[in-house]
C-alpha cells in the first residue's frame, strides 16, 4: 500500500540535471555563480539536447510506423511513411556521426573537444 502511495506523491523537479559542484567545483563560489558556471550550464543543456534528440527519433519512428500500417496500400501514404522513417533514421545517424566526428578530431589533434572548459 505504501508503494502505491509513492506513485501518487509528487516529487520535486529541478531544472538542472546535475549539481554544478559535481561538474566543476569552481562553478559556485560563496553562493555566487562564477564564469566557470558556463561549463556547468553547457553540460546540463547538452544532456537535455541529447535526450530530446533520442525522444524525437523515437516519436518519428513510431509515427512513421503507424503511417505505414494505416496506409491501406495507398502509394502516397506509403511514400509519406517511408519518408518519415527515412528522416528519423537520418536524424539519429546524424547525431551519432557528429559525436564520432568530434572524437575523430580529438584523436587527430589531441585536443579534448568533447568537454567545454573555460580557462582560469
C-alpha distance (Angstrom), angle and dihedral (degrees) to the residues before:
residue distance angle dihedral
X1 . . .
X2 3.80 . .
X3 3.81 90.9 .
X4 3.79 89.4 53.9
X5 3.80 91.4 52.5
X6 3.82 90.7 52.4
X7 3.80 89.4 61.6
X8 3.80 92.2 58.6
X9 3.80 95.9 40.8
X10 3.81 111.3 97.8
X11 3.76 116.6 -124.0
X12 3.81 124.9 -153.7
X13 3.79 116.5 -94.5
X14 3.78 120.9 -152.4
X15 3.80 126.5 -161.4
X16 3.78 96.2 -135.4
X17 3.76 120.9 67.1
X18 3.81 98.0 -150.7
X19 3.76 133.2 30.9
X20 3.79 107.6 -105.9
X21 3.79 92.6 -129.0
X22 3.83 88.8 60.8
X23 3.81 91.3 56.8
X24 3.79 97.7 42.0
X25 3.80 126.5 -11.7
X26 3.83 89.4 -146.8
X27 3.83 93.4 64.6
X28 3.80 93.3 89.5
X29 3.79 125.9 34.1
X30 3.82 119.1 -176.2
X31 3.80 90.7 -19.5
X32 3.82 94.3 -53.1
X33 3.79 125.6 108.0
X34 3.80 117.4 -112.6
X35 3.80 131.2 -156.2
X36 3.81 87.8 -93.4
X37 3.80 85.5 66.6
X38 3.80 86.8 86.5
X39 3.81 87.9 67.9
X40 3.79 90.0 55.8
X41 3.79 92.8 44.0
X42 3.81 91.7 49.3
X43 3.82 92.0 49.2
X44 3.81 91.6 51.5
X45 3.82 93.3 46.4
X46 3.80 91.6 48.4
X47 3.81 91.5 53.1
X48 3.80 90.4 51.8
X49 3.81 93.1 47.5
X50 3.81 93.3 50.6
X51 3.79 91.1 48.7
X52 3.80 91.4 47.3
X53 3.82 91.2 49.9
X54 3.80 90.2 53.8
X55 3.79 91.1 47.7
X56 3.81 92.6 49.3
X57 3.82 90.5 49.4
X58 3.79 91.1 51.0
X59 3.83 93.2 48.0
X60 3.81 92.7 47.0
X61 3.78 90.5 48.6
X62 3.82 91.8 50.7
X63 3.84 92.2 46.0
X64 3.81 91.6 48.2
X65 3.79 91.5 49.4
X66 3.79 91.4 48.0
X67 3.81 90.7 49.4
X68 3.79 89.8 50.5
X69 3.80 93.1 49.3
X70 3.81 93.0 49.0
X71 3.81 96.5 42.9
X72 3.83 93.2 99.6
X73 3.78 91.7 -152.6
X74 3.83 93.7 -59.3
X75 3.81 106.2 148.0
X76 3.84 94.0 -146.0
X77 3.79 92.4 52.3
X78 3.80 91.6 46.2
X79 3.81 90.1 50.9
X80 3.82 90.5 49.7
X81 3.81 91.4 49.1
X82 3.78 94.0 48.0
X83 3.80 89.6 47.3
X84 3.82 90.6 53.6
X85 3.81 91.7 48.4
X86 3.80 91.8 46.4
X87 3.81 92.6 50.4
X88 3.81 91.1 47.9
X89 3.79 91.4 53.2
X90 3.82 91.9 44.3
X91 3.81 89.0 51.8
X92 3.78 95.6 52.3
X93 3.81 91.2 43.5
X94 3.82 88.4 51.2
X95 3.81 92.4 52.9
X96 3.81 91.9 48.0
X97 3.82 92.3 44.1
X98 3.81 91.9 51.8
X99 3.81 89.8 54.5
X100 3.81 91.3 49.3
X101 3.82 90.2 48.6
X102 3.80 89.4 54.3
X103 3.80 90.4 49.3
X104 3.82 90.2 48.7
X105 3.81 90.7 51.8
X106 3.80 89.3 48.2
X107 3.81 93.1 51.0
X108 3.80 93.6 42.4
X109 3.81 97.7 48.0
X110 3.80 101.2 25.3
X111 3.82 90.5 -129.8
X112 3.78 115.2 127.4
X113 3.82 100.3 -124.6
X114 3.79 94.7 163.4
X115 3.81 93.1 72.5
X116 3.78 123.6 62.9
X117 3.81 109.3 -139.5
X118 3.80 130.8 172.2
X119 3.78 114.0 -154.3
X120 3.76 122.2 -124.1
